[in-house]
Every structure is written in C-alpha cells, then in structure tokens.
C-alpha cells in the first residue's frame, strides 16, 4: 500500500492553467482586512477601526458604556451619546432592557471590568481590550473639555484607565 509513497513530491509541467483549488498571490485580496474610517469619524467608526469588523460593535459599545451611565448622567453623558447612532443612544437610555440584565454601577476599575465582561459575555482579559478601544475612540471623538468632564466623574482608578487608553 505504501510502496509508492517513498517517491517525493515533484512539480511537473509549468505551462498550463492554474490547478483548481490553488490560491496564489493574485487571488488574494489584501483589502479585506482593512476597515475604512469615514471622514466624519463617529464613535462607532473609530471603535471599528481599532477592533476590526469581526466583533459585534453594538454589543461592545453598549456593554462598555452602560455601567458608566449613572456616573456620567447629565452633560458628559449627553456629549458622548451625541456621537452615537440614534438606535444605540436609545438603548443606552434603557440599558437594563437593552443588555437583558441589570447593569450595576461600578465602584472602581476592577468592578467595572468585571461588569463589562459579564455584559459582553467575554473573559475579563478580552473585556480590557474592548474597554481600552472604546475609551480611546471616545477620547479621540470628543472635544478635550468633554473628555475631561467625563474623567472627572469617574472613580479615580477608572479615570486613570480613561486617560491611559490608547
């Protein structure tokens, strides 16, 4: 049965059409991994540019921002919501219904990361990546005074995470 297998693989011929099922450089589209960021650059577009198109952006942004709503209530939350699509802003206003769970307000960065991990149903290590991406995108989208107003409303260790997210 294996008597003919001692003969190594040899490429024969070199002229002719490509064989079916073989993918070469000409068949690959390198643009499929790129995410175009529109000029208006709303919050979701910036988050998508940071995380790629394989994640559920709606769920991630909702899970990251929902626990912060009680602390940011008022002008800071309004400034952030102004850069979200209307449907997502409405869901954020009714965060318990939108997430399908009671959203708990965090007392610190540790509580916050565990709450985000629970809401987006991902491990805490991955939740940290999503939090940093959303925080960095929000800081890049908002004017400096609004970003500072948000940081001033957060618990100290969470405000540090807000400032250091890249």
Residue, then its C-alpha position, 0 to 999 in steps of 0.5 A: x500500500x505504501x510502496x509508492x509513497x517513498x517517491x517525493x513530491x515533484x512539480x511537473x509541467x509549468x505551462x498550463x492553467x492554474x490547478x483548481x483549488x490553488x490560491x496564489x498571490x493574485x487571488x488574494x485580496x489584501x483589502x479585506x482586512x482593512x476597515x475604512x474610517x469615514x471622514x466624519x469619524x463617529x464613535x462607532x467608526x473609530x471603535x471599528x477601526x481599532x477592533x476590526x469588523x469581526x466583533x459585534x460593535x453594538x454589543x461592545x459599545x453598549x456593554x462598555x458604556x452602560x455601567x458608566x451611565x449613572x456616573x456620567x448622567x447629565x452633560x458628559x453623558x449627553x456629549x458622548x451619546x451625541x456621537x452615537x447612532x440614534x438606535x444605540x443612544x436609545x438603548x443606552x437610555x434603557x440599558x437594563x432592557x437593552x443588555x437583558x440584565x441589570x447593569x450595576x454601577x461600578x465602584x472602581x476599575x476592577x468592578x467595572x471590568x468585571x461588569x463589562x465582561x459579564x455584559x459582553x459575555x467575554x473573559x475579563x482579559x478580552x473585556x480590557x481590550x474592548x474597554x481600552x478601544x472604546x475609551x480611546x475612540x471616545x477620547x479621540x471623538x470628543x472635544x478635550x473639555x468633554x473628555x475631561x468632564x467625563x474623567x472627572x466623574x469617574x472613580x479615580x482608578x477608572x479615570x486613570x484607565x480613561x486617560x491611559x487608553x490608547 
